[in-house]
Amino acid sequence: MADTKIRLYVEQPLGEGQTIPLTREQAHYLFGVMRRGVGDTLAVFNGRDGEWRAEVREAGKRGGTLDAVEQTAPQCDPPDLWLLFAPIKKARTDFIVEKATEMGAARIMPVQTEFTNSERIRQDRLQAHAVEAAEQCGGTFVPDVSDLQKLDRLLADWPEDRQLMFCDEALAGPGETLGQAGGGKWAILIGPEGGFSEAERARLHALPFAHAVSLGPRILRADTAAVAALTVWQQALGDWA
Amino acid sequence: MADTKIRLYVEQPLGEGQTIPLTREQAHYLFGVMRRGVGDTLAVFNGRDGEWRAEVREAGKRGGTLDAVEQTAPQCDPPDLWLLFAPIKKARTDFIVEKATEMGAARIMPVQTEFTNSERIRQDRLQAHAVEAAEQCGGTFVPDVSDLQKLDRLLADWPEDRQLMFCDEALAGPGETLGQAGGGKWAILIGPEGGFSEAERARLHALPFAHAVSLGPRILRADTAAVAALTVWQQALGDWA
């Protein structure tokens, strides 16, 4: 039974004839939940070697193995784009990670701003969300989710060759035109639900690598703003063109 | 205590000195949850008369009244844009309604396509979500949420002066440029998670008022696609410019 709708992220290198051991969770999903067995095929990817068709060789309750058969899609990496956001309520933070993966961010970085409530995040849980979103969206890339960092420290050590688009709710008018700023390495910064502090806003506007952009006349929630900002960037400079 | 962070949608006309009766739910929220009382101020809007500062005149457990004091923002209607989408799982349908309100859709229309699972929706619950989203996003307008309609019937009776942007996952390349199609009345159609059927896709491409647009190389979930599509439209033809 061939079912390309099942896509699994694996950690092993993928190549013709490569054997892929399954984790206990993957075996449970594939053989228990999805009722697949020996000889069935599915799609696998590891974030580096494209997508492969794989066939089940051994199926057990606690594990199993697949054989990689042939490459079905080349590796396709997103643009070199970071998404920085201030974590919010659990469900919405999960959504931001899912959406950033679908929208093609290369790295997802939770940041602490002056008005961020979160003291810590569950990096492992958010990384697992990124894997699941990549499995669902048909991509071959999984963005890295970083641990929580302080925004002011991140800006102090900012790499000089990376531009930053930030979304300023207080901005009247459309803000800067990204196309003129040019491609290359970028990051998008989404503020917390309470907005940036006055000191943060002044600092951001003064940074030579920062570009203020407006997301319209209504106030967007952080998860909505993340998708809207990624759309603006992908259309102007990314892989949507 | 002035707190502009509290915003309530009310149904009464708003004007200087106008008395506004509160529903039981609003009284519970305002006096019970938010601990406000007589003399406190908040913002109210009704979707027609802009935003007003109102003062609590009577506060009870089951009701109360406000006095409208002065207009604090003019009425601001979104562009004449409908969002058509195929309902999906409950939580994600709620999200689409919330996001469409924030992003400035004038009307939200759940539609049944060939691959839509939903037979019915809770229109009243979705409308309440739109009200809540309008309260949160600082807007003065609440989009109407329609009851579930069949897409094929809706297209058969389509108003000839309204253009339709639909998001085609199977499209290679960026699709049409919206700017060239011009402003005026529009609708956006987001397909169901399983995509459009071949018959639906062929019909959509053949419609003289329809414009196919791509949302990038990855497959987006319906709620992500709704925000991305609204961003594309608002940037090209809407009130973000």
Interface residues (C-beta under 8 A of the other chain):
Chain A: C76 F95 E98 K99 E102 M103 G104 Q136 C137 G138 G139 P174 S214 L215 G216 P217 R218 I219 L220 R221 T224 V227 A228 L230 T231 V232 Q234 Q235 G238 D239 W240 A241
Chain B: C76 F95 E98 K99 E102 M103 G104 Q136 C137 G138 G139 P174 S214 L215 G216 P217 R218 I219 L220 R221 T224 V227 A228 L230 T231 V232 Q234 Q235 G238 D239 W240 A241
